[in-house]
């Protein structure tokens, strides 16, 4: 049943996935208990589905609970804890808690680099989300630097034509373009270069 719910979520059928994930969570709570890793996984997956459905209050509450349990049971430095932090940071950002979101994403990136390494897909995803947050907050230099640092590992891990390479590349190009436009508009006078 959990695999079917995950399949629905992967296909973007969020409302159906939510209904099924709630059933799975109820069963896992009854049978396995709150502290079992499968129960916490389902809780976190449901939180992501709720996020995709726009139910940010419940999504945040559930993801915070999953994070607390992950830290308590697996420890702060476990890859599954890292994944929950990454998801919670996105929820916080969309709820307007941008400082908390950025802080959590930075913490997740530092842990990802330490635990998984720069070339791990999860670390690269966390890095991209941090870059996107920085971009939206107009912290273009830092976003550009981080995108450039991770472009080579992205290509090595995903290949040049994979969306996990193309999307960050497009963001990097957008930043460079935006900075060029800002520079041109900041110049006091603009003159055409004309040969005599």
C-alpha positions as CSV (number, residue, x, y, z in Angstrom):
1,X,0.0,0.0,0.0
2,X,2.9,2.4,0.8
3,X,4.5,1.6,-2.6
4,X,1.2,2.5,-4.3
5,X,1.0,5.7,-2.4
6,X,4.6,6.6,-3.4
7,X,3.8,5.7,-7.0
8,X,0.8,8.1,-6.9
9,X,3.0,10.8,-5.4
10,X,5.7,10.3,-8.0
11,X,3.1,10.7,-10.8
12,X,1.8,14.0,-9.2
13,X,-1.5,12.5,-8.1
14,X,-1.2,14.3,-4.8
15,X,-4.8,14.1,-3.5
16,X,-5.0,10.3,-4.0
17,X,-1.5,9.9,-2.6
18,X,-2.5,11.9,0.5
19,X,-5.5,9.7,1.2
20,X,-3.5,6.5,0.8
21,X,-0.5,7.9,2.9
22,X,-2.9,8.8,5.7
23,X,-4.2,5.2,5.7
24,X,-0.7,3.8,5.7
25,X,0.4,6.2,8.5
26,X,-2.6,5.2,10.6
27,X,-1.8,1.5,10.2
28,X,1.9,2.0,10.9
29,X,1.2,3.9,14.0
30,X,-1.2,1.2,15.3
31,X,1.1,-1.8,14.3
32,X,4.7,-0.5,14.5
33,X,4.3,2.6,16.8
34,X,5.4,6.2,16.4
35,X,9.2,5.5,16.8
36,X,9.5,2.9,14.1
37,X,11.6,4.0,11.0
38,X,8.8,3.0,8.6
39,X,6.3,5.1,10.5
40,X,8.6,8.1,10.5
41,X,9.3,7.7,6.8
42,X,5.5,7.6,6.0
43,X,5.0,10.7,8.2
44,X,7.7,12.6,6.3
45,X,6.4,11.4,2.9
46,X,2.9,12.5,3.9
47,X,4.3,15.9,5.0
48,X,5.8,16.3,1.5
49,X,2.5,15.4,-0.1
50,X,0.6,17.9,2.1
51,X,3.2,20.5,1.0
52,X,2.5,19.7,-2.6
53,X,-1.3,20.0,-1.9
54,X,-0.7,23.4,-0.4
55,X,-1.5,22.3,3.2
56,X,1.5,24.1,4.6
57,X,0.4,24.3,8.3
58,X,-0.1,20.5,8.6
59,X,2.9,19.8,6.4
60,X,5.2,21.8,8.6
61,X,3.8,20.3,11.8
62,X,4.2,16.8,10.6
63,X,7.7,17.4,9.1
64,X,8.8,19.0,12.4
65,X,7.6,15.9,14.3
66,X,9.4,13.6,11.8
67,X,12.6,15.6,12.2
68,X,12.4,15.5,16.0
69,X,11.9,11.7,15.9
70,X,14.7,11.2,13.3
71,X,17.1,13.2,15.4
72,X,16.1,11.4,18.6
73,X,16.3,7.9,17.1
74,X,18.8,8.1,14.3
75,X,20.8,11.1,15.4
76,X,21.4,14.5,13.7
77,X,24.0,13.1,11.3
78,X,22.0,10.4,9.7
79,X,21.1,10.7,5.9
80,X,17.4,10.2,6.7
81,X,17.5,13.1,9.2
82,X,19.2,15.2,6.5
83,X,16.4,14.4,4.0
84,X,13.7,15.6,6.5
85,X,15.7,18.8,7.2
86,X,15.9,19.4,3.4
87,X,12.1,19.0,3.0
88,X,11.3,21.1,6.1
89,X,13.5,24.0,4.8
90,X,11.4,24.1,1.6
91,X,8.2,24.2,3.6
92,X,9.5,27.0,5.9
93,X,10.6,29.0,2.9
94,X,7.2,28.8,1.2
95,X,5.5,29.8,4.5
96,X,7.6,33.0,4.6
97,X,10.0,31.9,7.3
98,X,12.9,32.6,4.9
99,X,15.6,33.1,7.6
100,X,14.8,29.8,9.3
101,X,14.6,28.1,5.9
102,X,17.9,29.3,4.8
103,X,19.5,28.5,8.2
104,X,18.2,24.9,8.0
105,X,19.2,24.5,4.4
106,X,22.7,25.7,5.2
107,X,22.9,23.2,8.1
108,X,21.6,20.4,5.8
109,X,24.2,21.3,3.2
110,X,27.0,21.3,5.7
111,X,25.9,17.9,7.0
112,X,25.4,16.6,3.5
113,X,28.9,17.5,2.5
114,X,30.3,16.0,5.7
115,X,28.2,12.8,5.7
116,X,27.5,12.0,2.0
117,X,30.1,14.1,0.1
118,X,29.7,16.7,-2.6
119,X,28.9,14.2,-5.4
120,X,25.9,12.6,-3.6
121,X,22.6,13.3,-5.3
122,X,21.0,14.4,-2.1
123,X,23.8,16.8,-1.3
124,X,23.5,18.3,-4.8
125,X,19.7,18.7,-4.4
126,X,20.2,20.5,-1.1
127,X,22.8,22.7,-2.7
128,X,20.4,23.6,-5.5
129,X,17.6,24.5,-3.1
130,X,19.9,26.7,-1.1
131,X,21.0,28.4,-4.4
132,X,17.4,29.0,-5.3
133,X,16.7,30.5,-1.8
134,X,19.7,32.8,-2.2
135,X,18.6,33.7,-5.7
136,X,15.1,34.6,-4.5
137,X,16.7,36.7,-1.7
138,X,18.8,38.5,-4.3
139,X,22.1,37.1,-2.9
140,X,23.3,36.5,-6.4
141,X,27.1,36.3,-5.8
142,X,26.8,33.5,-3.3
143,X,24.2,31.6,-5.3
144,X,26.4,31.9,-8.4
145,X,29.5,30.7,-6.6
146,X,27.8,27.7,-5.2
147,X,26.2,26.8,-8.5
148,X,29.6,27.0,-10.2
149,X,31.2,24.8,-7.5
150,X,28.6,22.1,-8.0
151,X,28.2,22.1,-11.8
152,X,31.1,19.7,-12.4
153,X,29.9,17.2,-9.8
154,X,26.4,17.4,-11.2
155,X,27.5,16.6,-14.7
156,X,29.6,13.7,-13.2
157,X,26.6,12.3,-11.3
158,X,23.6,13.0,-13.5
159,X,25.1,13.7,-17.0
160,X,24.8,17.0,-19.0
161,X,21.2,16.4,-20.2
162,X,19.6,15.4,-16.9
163,X,17.1,17.9,-15.4
164,X,19.2,17.9,-12.2
165,X,22.0,19.4,-14.3
166,X,19.9,21.5,-16.7
167,X,17.8,23.3,-14.1
168,X,20.8,24.5,-12.0
169,X,22.6,25.5,-15.2
170,X,19.6,27.6,-16.3
171,X,19.5,29.3,-12.8
172,X,23.3,30.0,-13.2
173,X,22.7,31.5,-16.6
174,X,19.8,33.6,-15.3
175,X,22.0,34.9,-12.4
176,X,24.8,35.8,-14.8
177,X,22.3,37.5,-17.2
178,X,20.7,39.4,-14.3
179,X,24.0,40.6,-13.0
180,X,25.0,41.8,-16.5
181,X,21.7,43.7,-16.8
182,X,22.1,45.3,-13.4
183,X,25.7,46.3,-14.4
184,X,24.5,47.9,-17.6
185,X,21.7,49.8,-15.8
186,X,24.0,51.1,-13.1
187,X,26.4,52.7,-15.6
188,X,25.9,56.5,-15.5
189,X,26.1,56.9,-19.3
190,X,25.7,54.4,-22.1
191,X,27.4,55.1,-25.4
192,X,27.6,53.0,-28.5
193,X,31.0,51.9,-29.6
194,X,31.4,53.4,-33.1
195,X,34.4,53.1,-35.4
196,X,35.4,56.1,-37.3
